[in-house]
Amino acid sequence: MKKLILAVAFTTGGSLCAMAADEVTKAPPAAPYEQVSKLVKLPDFLPGMGQLFVDPTTLPAGPFLAYDHHGKLVSTIYMLPIKDLNPDKRLDDLKAPGGNVDHVDIYYNAGHPGVPEPHVHVVLWHVSAGDEARVAK
């Protein structure tokens, strides 16, 4: 399943036009995105992820837009419930509103405020692996 998600993310991650990417490259993004810390009990900045914004109608999966301390977009994150990852589920349309994807990380999360059930984080990084440090702390 990890390989399927990774393949889908790489092939569809950079599929949006440059105009859409320009609209979200700086925080805060325009409506319908809202700051996650105003929707659920989470800090404004999550180390390792950044400051998150989401369109509430797309919960729990997202996409979540993640920004560094300077308000620059670093990644697009999907939080996909484990229960939805099965042979009948296709993940064909993972969009990357921020544009080009440099690399992808996928990891398990047991749940947290806003997405309490076990899920995987699919992180479409718009910056290099070295630049991930911009959201490390």
VOZA-193164 format. One record per residue (C-alpha): residue number from 1; x, y, z. Coordinates in steps of 0.5 Angstrom, whole numbers, plus 500, padded with zeros to 3 digits. Layout:
i|u|v|w
NUM|X|Y|Z
...
***
This chain:
i|u|v|w
1|500|500|500
2|506|505|502
3|509|504|495
4|502|505|492
5|501|512|496
6|508|514|494
7|507|513|486
8|500|516|486
9|503|522|490
10|509|523|485
11|505|522|479
12|499|527|481
13|503|531|486
14|505|537|482
15|499|537|477
16|496|544|479
17|498|550|475
18|503|555|477
19|497|560|478
20|494|556|484
21|501|555|487
22|502|562|487
23|495|563|491
24|498|559|497
25|505|560|497
26|505|565|503
27|501|564|509
28|495|565|511
29|492|562|504
30|486|565|502
31|479|562|504
32|477|556|504
33|483|555|508
34|483|556|516
35|488|556|521
36|488|549|524
37|490|551|531
38|483|555|531
39|479|549|529
40|482|544|534
41|486|544|540
42|493|544|537
43|499|549|537
44|500|555|532
45|506|551|530
46|507|544|530
47|515|542|530
48|516|538|524
49|510|540|521
50|510|547|521
51|503|552|521
52|498|548|518
53|492|551|514
54|486|546|512
55|479|547|508
56|475|544|514
57|470|541|508
58|476|536|507
59|477|533|514
60|480|529|516
61|484|527|510
62|486|535|507
63|490|537|504
64|493|541|510
65|498|546|508
66|504|547|512
67|508|553|513
68|515|555|516
69|516|561|521
70|517|566|516
71|510|564|513
72|513|560|507
73|509|554|504
74|514|548|505
75|509|542|504
76|502|539|503
77|500|534|508
78|494|529|507
79|492|525|513
80|489|518|511
81|485|514|516
82|488|507|516
83|481|504|515
84|480|507|508
85|487|504|506
86|484|498|503
87|485|494|496
88|478|498|494
89|481|505|495
90|484|509|490
91|488|515|491
92|488|518|484
93|488|525|486
94|492|527|491
95|493|535|489
96|499|539|491
97|496|546|492
98|503|549|493
99|506|546|486
100|512|542|485
101|514|536|490
102|521|535|491
103|520|529|495
104|515|525|499
105|515|522|506
106|509|517|509
107|509|515|516
108|504|512|521
109|500|517|527
110|496|514|532
111|491|520|532
112|491|527|535
113|486|533|536
114|482|534|529
115|484|527|526
116|483|522|532
117|483|515|529
118|490|512|527
119|492|515|520
120|498|516|515
121|501|522|514
122|503|523|507
123|507|529|506
124|509|532|499
125|515|536|501
126|515|543|496
127|522|544|499
128|529|540|499
129|530|535|504
130|535|539|507
131|530|545|508
132|525|541|512
133|529|544|518
134|525|550|517
135|520|547|521
136|524|542|525
137|523|547|531
***
